[in-house]
């Protein structure tokens, strides 16, 4: 018997034994209210698919053909971790669902309050990083749109002022409650990004080079590889946000089923953009692949094809900008709910909720103003924060909370944690170099 950790709820180790048939009893039972497993797919896709749509092409170019293996590793690892996460939350039973922070509650049951506090800091840093990336990307995309159709708005209003305008729009939206209160946001977040991905892939294929062998290839270096690795892992990860969705589902044990369908959609969005960007653009790719689509449409001689690509590019641009604004609130909500739980803020609309959430939106604005390069934040957050929360911590929790873990599961978790640890150290190194170069030559 493993050593017990004292927690406020006085949960004992015997609670963490899962026998056949007990999983259904431990998870929340079906009720009249809550998300169906089909609707949960929208939330999962809406939270996972985001910056990877515009950054996956550049990430695959940075990592070279190794990126295919990284995508497969990340996809399979996240599905496996989701499976064991369902068992972890089930082992805690109702304790996880009495709070608005089920993920960190599970960490507390496994390792105690101090580790929970440390993990909460990592999780909040991750949420702030992700929302900052979404804020920067939506601003960049809208500026590109207005540069073409209303240039006076971009000549008189600079990038930093546009950030402030979008934040003013986002603040009231973030005052909404839990995921079940804004399923329509998840619907639009998922729909817009899928449509945008299809349009981007179509545009790249329509303007493919006549001789692919002449596409310039980027030399893969340790710095570029780990930079790309961090972005790829970030793009597929979403485990820390899943317990919040699970707690709002009618039947929590269906989370894994929802995740399978969700990751099929995620892969169908990311893989084509990543492969096409690497093969058709190579070293010419921009960190934001939408810029390549727009630039290609301007350089074409064929008027008809030029018009088609222009429409596809700007439609994808608007859809993605909309997605990042919708997804901002989905990701932000996890941060808000846990802090509201800690501060004992009521679960109804109140001025305390508005004040707290407004403060953290302004915090993301400050970070976006400080490092307005989304690819740097994306790689650093993905390689360090997301990998720790999505791979390493859940694996350790599973071993701690579940009895009689099979050798095969331990081997799988060892491989996953090793890959995650390599990504952590590599991303810190490569991102530090990128940040140094940015401030040395801020272009």
C-alpha positions as CSV (number, residue, x, y, z in Angstrom):
1,X,0.0,0.0,0.0
2,X,1.4,3.4,-1.0
3,X,1.8,6.2,1.5
4,X,-1.2,8.4,2.0
5,X,-1.3,12.1,1.5
6,X,-3.5,14.1,3.9
7,X,-6.0,16.4,2.0
8,X,-8.8,18.5,3.2
9,X,-11.4,16.0,2.1
10,X,-9.7,13.2,4.0
11,X,-9.7,11.1,0.9
12,X,-8.1,7.7,1.5
13,X,-6.1,5.5,-0.8
14,X,-8.9,2.9,-0.9
15,X,-10.9,5.4,-2.9
16,X,-8.4,5.2,-5.7
17,X,-8.9,1.5,-6.6
18,X,-10.9,1.0,-9.7
19,X,-12.4,-2.4,-10.4
20,X,-14.3,-3.5,-13.5
21,X,-17.6,-1.8,-13.6
22,X,-16.8,0.8,-11.0
23,X,-15.8,3.5,-13.5
24,X,-19.5,4.2,-14.4
25,X,-20.5,4.5,-10.7
26,X,-17.7,6.9,-9.8
27,X,-18.2,9.3,-12.6
28,X,-21.1,11.8,-12.7
29,X,-24.3,10.0,-13.6
30,X,-26.6,11.1,-16.4
31,X,-28.7,14.1,-15.6
32,X,-31.2,16.3,-17.4
33,X,-28.7,19.2,-17.5
34,X,-25.2,19.2,-18.9
35,X,-23.3,18.7,-22.1
36,X,-23.9,15.6,-24.3
37,X,-20.8,13.7,-25.5
38,X,-21.5,15.1,-29.0
39,X,-21.6,18.7,-27.7
40,X,-18.5,18.1,-25.7
41,X,-16.6,17.4,-29.0
42,X,-17.3,21.1,-30.0
43,X,-15.7,22.3,-26.8
44,X,-12.7,20.0,-27.0
45,X,-12.0,20.9,-30.7
46,X,-12.6,24.6,-29.9
47,X,-10.0,24.5,-27.2
48,X,-7.4,22.4,-28.8
49,X,-7.4,23.6,-32.4
50,X,-6.2,27.2,-32.4
51,X,-2.7,28.6,-33.0
52,X,-1.6,25.4,-34.6
53,X,-3.7,26.2,-37.7
54,X,-1.4,29.2,-38.6
55,X,1.8,27.8,-37.0
56,X,1.8,24.1,-37.9
57,X,3.3,24.8,-41.3
58,X,6.2,26.7,-39.8
59,X,6.6,24.1,-37.1
60,X,6.9,21.2,-39.6
61,X,9.5,23.2,-41.6
62,X,11.5,23.8,-38.4
63,X,11.4,20.1,-37.4
64,X,11.7,18.7,-40.9
65,X,10.3,15.2,-41.7
66,X,10.7,14.4,-38.0
67,X,7.5,16.5,-37.6
68,X,5.4,13.6,-38.8
69,X,6.6,11.4,-36.0
70,X,6.1,14.3,-33.6
71,X,2.5,14.7,-34.7
72,X,1.8,11.0,-34.3
73,X,3.5,10.9,-30.9
74,X,1.5,13.9,-29.7
75,X,-1.8,12.6,-31.0
76,X,-1.4,9.1,-29.5
77,X,0.0,10.4,-26.3
78,X,-2.9,12.8,-25.7
79,X,-5.5,10.1,-26.4
80,X,-3.7,7.8,-23.9
81,X,-3.5,10.5,-21.3
82,X,-7.1,11.4,-21.7
83,X,-8.0,7.7,-21.1
84,X,-6.1,7.6,-17.8
85,X,-7.3,11.0,-16.8
86,X,-10.9,9.7,-16.9
87,X,-9.8,7.0,-14.5
88,X,-8.0,9.5,-12.3
89,X,-11.0,11.8,-12.0
90,X,-13.2,8.7,-11.4
91,X,-11.0,7.5,-8.6
92,X,-11.7,10.8,-6.7
93,X,-15.4,10.5,-7.2
94,X,-17.6,13.4,-6.2
95,X,-14.7,15.3,-4.6
96,X,-13.5,16.5,-8.1
97,X,-17.0,17.8,-9.0
98,X,-17.7,19.8,-5.9
99,X,-15.1,22.3,-7.1
100,X,-14.6,24.4,-10.2
101,X,-11.0,23.1,-10.5
102,X,-11.2,19.3,-10.9
103,X,-7.8,19.0,-12.5
104,X,-5.9,20.6,-9.7
105,X,-8.1,18.9,-7.2
106,X,-6.9,15.6,-8.6
107,X,-3.3,16.8,-8.2
108,X,-4.0,17.7,-4.5
109,X,-5.5,14.2,-3.8
110,X,-2.4,12.6,-5.3
111,X,0.4,14.8,-4.0
112,X,-1.0,17.2,-1.4
113,X,-1.7,20.9,-1.3
114,X,1.8,22.2,-2.0
115,X,2.1,20.4,-5.3
116,X,-1.4,21.5,-6.1
117,X,-0.4,25.2,-5.6
118,X,2.7,24.7,-7.8
119,X,0.6,23.0,-10.5
120,X,-2.0,25.7,-10.3
121,X,0.7,28.3,-11.0
122,X,1.8,26.3,-14.1
123,X,-1.8,25.9,-15.2
124,X,-2.5,29.6,-14.8
125,X,0.7,30.5,-16.6
126,X,-0.3,28.2,-19.5
127,X,-3.8,29.7,-19.7
128,X,-2.4,33.2,-19.8
129,X,0.1,32.2,-22.5
130,X,-2.5,30.6,-24.7
131,X,-4.9,33.5,-24.4
132,X,-2.1,35.9,-25.1
133,X,-1.2,33.9,-28.3
134,X,-4.9,34.1,-29.4
135,X,-5.0,37.8,-28.7
136,X,-1.9,38.5,-30.8
137,X,-3.0,36.2,-33.6
138,X,-6.5,37.7,-33.9
139,X,-5.0,41.2,-33.9
140,X,-2.5,40.3,-36.6
141,X,-5.2,38.8,-38.8
142,X,-7.7,41.7,-38.4
143,X,-4.9,44.2,-39.3
144,X,-4.1,42.2,-42.4
145,X,-7.8,42.3,-43.3
146,X,-8.2,46.0,-42.8
147,X,-4.9,46.7,-44.6
148,X,-6.6,45.4,-47.7
149,X,-10.2,46.7,-47.4
150,X,-9.9,49.7,-45.0
151,X,-6.3,50.8,-44.9
152,X,-7.1,54.0,-43.0
153,X,-7.9,52.0,-39.9
154,X,-4.4,50.5,-39.8
155,X,-2.5,53.6,-40.7
156,X,-4.2,55.6,-37.9
157,X,-4.4,52.7,-35.5
158,X,-1.2,50.7,-34.8
159,X,-0.8,47.1,-33.6
160,X,-0.8,48.0,-30.0
161,X,-3.9,50.1,-30.2
162,X,-5.7,47.3,-32.0
163,X,-4.8,45.0,-29.1
164,X,-6.6,47.4,-26.8
165,X,-9.7,47.5,-29.0
166,X,-10.0,43.7,-29.1
167,X,-9.5,43.5,-25.3
168,X,-12.3,46.0,-24.8
169,X,-14.5,43.7,-26.9
170,X,-13.4,40.5,-25.1
171,X,-13.8,41.7,-21.5
172,X,-17.7,41.5,-21.4
173,X,-17.6,38.1,-23.1
174,X,-15.3,36.7,-20.5
175,X,-17.9,37.5,-17.8
176,X,-19.9,34.4,-18.9
177,X,-20.0,31.5,-16.5
178,X,-19.2,27.8,-17.2
179,X,-18.9,26.0,-20.5
180,X,-22.6,25.0,-20.4
181,X,-23.5,28.7,-20.5
182,X,-21.9,29.4,-23.9
183,X,-22.0,26.3,-26.0
184,X,-22.7,28.5,-29.0
185,X,-19.2,30.0,-28.6
186,X,-17.7,26.5,-28.8
187,X,-19.8,25.8,-31.9
188,X,-18.5,28.9,-33.7
189,X,-14.9,28.3,-32.5
190,X,-14.9,24.8,-34.0
191,X,-16.8,25.7,-37.2
192,X,-14.6,28.7,-38.0
193,X,-11.3,27.0,-37.6
194,X,-12.3,23.8,-39.6
195,X,-13.5,26.0,-42.5
196,X,-10.4,28.1,-42.3
197,X,-8.1,25.1,-42.4
198,X,-9.9,23.7,-45.5
199,X,-9.5,27.1,-47.2
200,X,-5.8,27.3,-46.4
201,X,-5.1,23.8,-47.7
202,X,-7.1,24.5,-50.8
203,X,-5.2,27.8,-51.4
204,X,-1.8,26.1,-51.0
205,X,-2.7,23.4,-53.5
206,X,-4.1,25.8,-56.1
207,X,-0.9,27.8,-56.0
208,X,1.5,24.9,-55.7
209,X,4.9,25.3,-57.5
210,X,5.3,23.5,-60.8
211,X,8.5,21.8,-59.6
212,X,8.4,20.8,-56.0
213,X,12.0,19.8,-56.0
214,X,13.0,23.5,-56.3
215,X,11.2,24.5,-53.1
216,X,13.9,25.8,-50.7
217,X,14.4,23.5,-47.7
218,X,15.2,24.8,-44.3
219,X,18.2,23.2,-42.6
220,X,17.0,21.5,-39.4
221,X,19.2,22.5,-36.5
222,X,18.8,21.6,-32.8
223,X,17.3,25.1,-32.1
224,X,14.8,24.9,-35.0
225,X,13.9,21.3,-34.2
226,X,13.0,22.0,-30.6
227,X,11.3,25.2,-31.5
228,X,9.1,23.2,-33.9
229,X,8.7,20.4,-31.4
230,X,7.3,22.8,-28.8
231,X,4.8,24.2,-31.3
232,X,3.6,20.8,-32.4
233,X,3.1,19.5,-28.9
234,X,1.3,22.7,-28.0
235,X,-1.0,22.4,-31.0
236,X,-2.3,18.9,-30.0
237,X,-2.4,19.3,-26.2
238,X,-5.6,20.1,-24.3
239,X,-5.6,17.7,-21.4
240,X,-5.6,20.3,-18.5
241,X,-8.8,21.7,-19.9
242,X,-10.7,18.5,-20.2
243,X,-11.8,17.9,-16.6
244,X,-13.7,21.2,-16.7
245,X,-15.6,20.0,-19.7
246,X,-16.1,16.6,-18.1
247,X,-17.6,18.1,-15.0
248,X,-20.2,19.8,-17.2
249,X,-21.1,16.7,-19.1
250,X,-24.3,14.7,-18.6
251,X,-22.3,11.5,-18.5
252,X,-18.6,12.1,-17.5
253,X,-17.4,8.6,-18.5
254,X,-18.1,9.6,-22.2
255,X,-15.2,12.1,-22.2
256,X,-12.8,9.6,-23.8
257,X,-15.3,8.8,-26.6
258,X,-15.7,12.6,-27.2
259,X,-11.9,12.9,-27.2
260,X,-11.4,10.2,-29.9
261,X,-13.7,12.0,-32.3
262,X,-12.2,15.4,-31.3
263,X,-8.6,14.3,-32.0
264,X,-9.7,12.8,-35.4
265,X,-10.9,16.3,-36.3
266,X,-7.8,17.9,-34.9
267,X,-5.5,15.7,-36.9
268,X,-7.5,16.2,-40.1
269,X,-7.1,20.0,-39.6
270,X,-3.4,20.0,-38.7
271,X,-1.8,17.3,-40.8
272,X,-2.7,18.7,-44.2
273,X,-1.6,22.2,-43.3
274,X,1.7,20.9,-41.8
275,X,2.6,18.6,-44.7
276,X,1.5,21.1,-47.5
277,X,3.4,23.9,-45.8
278,X,6.6,21.9,-45.6
279,X,6.4,20.4,-49.1
280,X,5.0,23.4,-51.1
281,X,6.5,26.4,-49.2
282,X,9.6,25.1,-47.4
283,X,11.9,27.8,-46.2
284,X,9.6,30.5,-47.8
285,X,6.9,29.8,-45.1
286,X,5.8,32.5,-42.7
287,X,5.2,31.8,-39.0
288,X,1.6,32.7,-39.9
289,X,0.8,30.7,-43.0
290,X,-2.2,33.0,-43.8
291,X,0.4,35.6,-44.8
292,X,1.8,33.1,-47.4
293,X,-1.7,32.6,-48.8
294,X,-2.3,36.4,-49.1
295,X,1.1,37.1,-50.6
296,X,0.7,34.3,-53.2
297,X,-2.6,35.7,-54.4
298,X,-1.0,39.1,-55.0
299,X,1.9,37.7,-57.1
300,X,-0.2,35.6,-59.5
301,X,-0.5,36.7,-63.2
302,X,-3.7,34.7,-63.9
303,X,-6.5,37.2,-63.0
304,X,-9.1,34.5,-62.3
305,X,-6.9,32.4,-60.1
306,X,-5.6,35.5,-58.4
307,X,-9.2,36.5,-57.5
308,X,-10.1,33.0,-56.3
309,X,-7.0,32.8,-54.0
310,X,-7.6,36.3,-52.7
311,X,-11.2,35.4,-51.7
312,X,-10.1,32.1,-50.1
313,X,-7.3,33.8,-48.2
314,X,-9.3,36.6,-46.7
315,X,-12.2,34.4,-45.9
316,X,-9.9,32.1,-44.0
317,X,-8.3,35.1,-42.4
318,X,-11.7,36.4,-41.1
319,X,-12.7,32.9,-39.9
320,X,-9.5,32.4,-38.0
321,X,-9.7,35.8,-36.4
322,X,-13.2,34.9,-35.3
323,X,-12.0,31.5,-34.0
324,X,-9.3,33.1,-31.8
325,X,-11.7,35.5,-30.3
326,X,-14.2,32.7,-29.5
327,X,-11.5,30.3,-28.3
328,X,-10.0,33.0,-26.1
329,X,-13.0,32.8,-23.8
330,X,-13.0,28.9,-23.8
331,X,-9.4,28.8,-22.6
332,X,-9.7,31.7,-20.3
333,X,-12.7,30.1,-18.5
334,X,-10.6,27.4,-16.9
335,X,-8.3,30.0,-15.3
336,X,-11.3,32.1,-14.1
337,X,-13.2,29.2,-12.5
338,X,-10.3,28.0,-10.3
339,X,-9.4,31.4,-9.1
340,X,-13.1,32.1,-8.3
341,X,-13.1,28.9,-6.3
342,X,-10.0,29.9,-4.3
343,X,-11.4,33.4,-3.7
344,X,-14.9,32.0,-2.8
345,X,-16.6,34.0,-5.5
346,X,-20.2,33.1,-6.0
347,X,-21.1,30.9,-9.0
348,X,-23.6,33.5,-10.2
349,X,-23.0,36.7,-12.2
350,X,-21.6,39.2,-9.8
351,X,-19.2,42.2,-9.7
352,X,-16.4,40.2,-8.1
353,X,-16.4,37.8,-11.1
354,X,-16.3,40.8,-13.5
355,X,-13.5,42.5,-11.7
356,X,-11.3,39.3,-11.4
357,X,-11.8,38.3,-15.1
358,X,-11.2,41.8,-16.3
359,X,-7.9,42.0,-14.4
360,X,-6.6,38.8,-16.1
361,X,-7.7,39.9,-19.5
362,X,-5.6,43.1,-19.0
363,X,-2.8,40.9,-17.9
364,X,-2.8,39.1,-21.2
365,X,-2.9,42.5,-22.9
366,X,0.3,43.5,-21.0
367,X,2.1,40.3,-22.1
368,X,1.0,40.7,-25.7
369,X,2.3,44.3,-25.7
370,X,5.6,43.0,-24.2
371,X,6.3,40.1,-26.5
372,X,4.2,40.6,-29.7
373,X,5.6,37.5,-31.4
374,X,3.1,34.7,-31.0
375,X,5.5,31.9,-32.3
376,X,7.9,32.5,-29.3
377,X,5.1,32.3,-26.7
378,X,3.6,29.3,-28.6
379,X,6.8,27.3,-28.5
380,X,7.8,28.2,-24.9
381,X,4.3,27.5,-23.5
382,X,3.9,24.3,-25.6
383,X,7.3,22.9,-24.8
384,X,7.4,23.7,-21.1
385,X,4.0,24.4,-19.6
386,X,1.7,22.3,-21.7
387,X,3.9,19.2,-21.8
388,X,4.3,19.2,-18.0
389,X,0.6,19.5,-17.4
390,X,-0.6,17.2,-20.3
391,X,2.0,14.4,-20.1
392,X,4.2,14.3,-17.0
393,X,1.8,15.3,-14.2
394,X,-1.2,13.0,-15.3
395,X,1.2,10.0,-15.6
396,X,2.6,10.6,-12.1
397,X,-1.0,11.0,-10.8
398,X,-2.1,7.8,-12.3
399,X,0.7,5.8,-10.7
400,X,0.1,7.5,-7.4
401,X,-3.7,7.1,-7.3
402,X,-4.4,3.8,-9.1
403,X,-3.4,0.4,-7.7
404,X,-1.9,-2.4,-9.8
405,X,-0.8,-0.3,-12.8
406,X,0.2,-2.7,-15.5
407,X,3.7,-2.9,-16.8
408,X,2.6,-1.9,-20.3
409,X,0.9,1.2,-19.0
410,X,4.1,2.1,-17.0
411,X,6.2,1.6,-20.1
412,X,3.9,3.8,-22.2
413,X,3.9,6.5,-19.6
414,X,7.7,6.3,-19.3
415,X,8.1,6.9,-23.1
416,X,5.6,9.8,-23.0
417,X,7.3,11.5,-20.0
418,X,10.7,11.1,-21.6
419,X,9.6,12.7,-24.8
420,X,7.9,15.5,-22.8
421,X,11.0,16.1,-20.7
422,X,13.2,16.4,-23.8
423,X,10.6,18.9,-25.3
424,X,10.7,20.9,-22.0
425,X,14.5,21.4,-22.0
426,X,14.8,21.9,-25.7
427,X,12.0,24.5,-25.9
428,X,13.5,26.5,-23.0
429,X,16.9,26.5,-24.9
430,X,15.5,27.4,-28.3
431,X,12.9,29.9,-27.1
432,X,15.5,31.7,-25.0
433,X,17.6,32.2,-28.1
434,X,14.6,33.4,-30.1
435,X,13.7,35.9,-27.4
436,X,17.3,37.2,-27.2
437,X,17.4,37.6,-31.0
438,X,14.0,39.4,-30.9
439,X,15.2,42.0,-28.5
440,X,18.5,42.3,-30.2
441,X,16.9,42.8,-33.6
442,X,13.2,43.7,-33.0
443,X,11.9,43.4,-36.5
